[in-house]
Amino acid sequence: MSEVVSLRYKMLLVDDEPDACRLLKPFLEKAGHTVLTSNSGREALLAALDSQPDIVIADVQMPGMDGFELCRRLRADRRTAAIPLVLVSGSSKAEVDQLEGFHLGADDYVLKPFVPSLLLAKVEAVLRRYATAAEVEEVLKADGAVLDVQARTVKLGKNRVSLTRKEFDLLTLFLRKRGRVLTSKFLLESVWGYDLADYNNPHTVTVHLSSLRQKLGPRLGRRIVTVPGSGYRFEAEDGGR
């Protein structure tokens, strides 16, 4: 797959059958993505709010909150409304069920049984549509800095700023989510693609942010503020806390 955004895709895989998650998770990770898993709709809703995945892949048939209700809840909350969602179903194969999924806001509907490569192709197609639209619409500017997502360049006035790949990805994420507090865990998952069960050292984030601030200079660098006990935030406007 050709890369269309600067960050790795973070996927939230939701299925009440643990075996399904164990089968798909390594396949999606092998394709280069970060994969979080959840075994219930309610747990997935909390995970989507906390981790802000790039896409949710949810089974329709789940006890309690099923995939349809999860889709409805995600679309109703402004914090998760823009997250792409693909529904997967083994028994709801009727056209009316698929139409319900689309009416609720699902971006695609995949029927079981399927080969993992088919699901991956559909998921990546959805992500490409979202990423292309986002990059066309995005103008990432702050305090005289201009960030070109596709060209992976940053300019301060007429001067180009040389950033490492991770520094660029961090700045991109902060500008996209300006004004929001981003935890170290969120940054480790989104920028580095780490599984927090294997690696969760916030010092990695601290070191890279220190370097990024220095390269951006005092005016722009101070816009990345530390929120004690919570994480980091890129101030939406000078002086606004």
Buried (B, 14 or more C-beta within 10 A) or exposed (E): EEEBBBBBBBBBBBBBEEEBBEEBBEBBBEBEBBBBBBBBBBBBBEBBEEBBBBBBBBBBBBEEBBBBBBBBBBBEEEEBEEBBBBBBBBEBEEEEBBEBBEEBBBBBBBBBEEEBEEBBEBBBEBBBBBBEEBBEEBEBEBBEBEBEBEEEBBBBEEEEBEBEEBBBBBBBBBBBBBEBEBBBBBBBBBBBBBBBEEEEEEEBBEEBBEBBBEBBBEEBBEBBEEEEEEBBBBBEEEEEE
